[in-house]
Amino acid sequence: MTMLKNLPNVDMTAVAAQAAVKLGETPFFPGGNCILNLDEPIGGAGVLLVEGSADGSTNWSTLATLNAATTAPLHVEISPNPLWIRTRVTTVGTGTLSPTLEGIQ
């Protein structure tokens, strides 16, 4: 059982939603907790949303809003886990991020 799950890389220079990733297996079961880790802080004035959905196509809700000021520790707890998760750039920044989910048991 892996405790890490890579999410698609995030190009902070373009407003866009990245591909959704299905969770649902241990340790990423719905209703549980995980930690989203970023490999570096968000650059510039960029804003990144972490969103969850029950079906992966509609009704996305914001789980966390991240920007340069909020990513100083480079991680945020996601609770409860959704069945589907994605990131979405809403304000352009700089750089490319590689987010990883870390399972909590």
C-alpha atoms as one frame of an Amber mdcrd trajectory, in Angstrom:
protein
   0.000   0.000   0.000   1.465   3.340  -1.020   1.104   6.321   1.257   1.851
   8.863  -1.522  -0.147   9.833  -4.597   1.180  12.266  -7.199  -1.231  14.787
  -8.647  -0.713  16.282 -12.120   1.919  19.031 -12.326   0.524  22.548 -12.071
   1.632  25.261 -14.514   1.077  28.403 -12.446   1.433  30.639 -15.534  -2.041
  29.748 -16.906  -5.524  29.756 -15.391  -6.748  26.144 -15.688  -7.992  23.099
 -13.813  -5.712  20.083 -13.785  -6.978  16.545 -14.384  -8.967  15.051 -11.530
  -7.522  12.102  -9.605  -9.725   9.432  -8.048  -9.008   8.624  -4.432 -11.145
   6.014  -2.670  -8.555   3.413  -1.646  -6.628   3.132   1.610  -5.200   5.395
   2.908  -7.093   7.889   0.716 -10.603   6.689   1.557 -13.485   9.207   1.437
 -13.998  10.851   4.804 -10.400  10.252   5.877  -7.573  12.775   5.923  -4.511
  13.437   3.827  -1.841  16.093   3.474  -1.222  17.930   0.211   2.501  18.660
  -0.150   3.960  21.115  -2.663   7.543  20.833  -3.876   8.028  24.610  -3.713
   6.084  27.733  -2.691   3.608  29.300  -5.095   5.406  32.055  -6.990   4.242
  35.571  -7.702   0.607  36.426  -7.075  -0.581  32.917  -7.997  -3.640  31.381
  -6.365  -4.213  27.627  -6.391  -7.435  25.945  -5.315  -7.616  22.353  -4.123
 -11.064  21.044  -5.049 -13.047  17.908  -4.298 -16.000  16.209  -5.986 -18.123
  13.114  -5.392 -18.245  12.180  -9.105 -15.159  13.823 -10.636 -17.073  15.884
 -13.183 -19.529  18.178 -11.396 -20.114  19.942  -8.102 -16.502  20.790  -7.309
 -16.082  22.353  -3.878 -13.047  24.228  -2.594 -11.113  22.311   0.063  -8.208
  24.768   0.350  -7.080  28.059  -1.180  -3.304  28.443  -1.455  -1.075  31.378
  -2.399   2.475  32.487  -1.679   1.534  33.607   1.838  -0.241  30.351   2.758
   2.305  27.905   1.350   5.215  28.799   3.580   5.036  25.350   5.246   4.499
  23.765   1.778   1.688  21.531   3.008  -1.978  21.656   3.972  -4.243  19.038
   5.545  -7.251  17.949   3.479 -10.128  16.781   5.648 -12.339  15.030   4.849
 -10.983  13.358   1.720 -13.296  13.606  -1.289 -13.676  10.732  -3.763 -12.101
  12.903  -6.516  -9.530  15.668  -6.080  -7.953  18.236  -8.411  -6.048  21.515
  -8.346  -7.103  24.640 -10.218  -5.131  27.835 -10.881  -7.440  30.834 -10.487
  -4.823  33.598 -10.522  -1.653  33.403 -12.610   1.659  33.151 -10.798   5.070
  31.795 -11.715   6.653  28.368 -11.977   5.433  24.800 -12.067   4.395  22.848
  -8.976   4.398  19.098  -8.354   1.746  18.367  -5.699   1.733  15.077  -3.810
  -0.893  13.657  -1.451   0.365  11.903   1.662  -2.029   9.451   3.298  -2.750
   9.618   7.000  -3.802   6.541   8.931
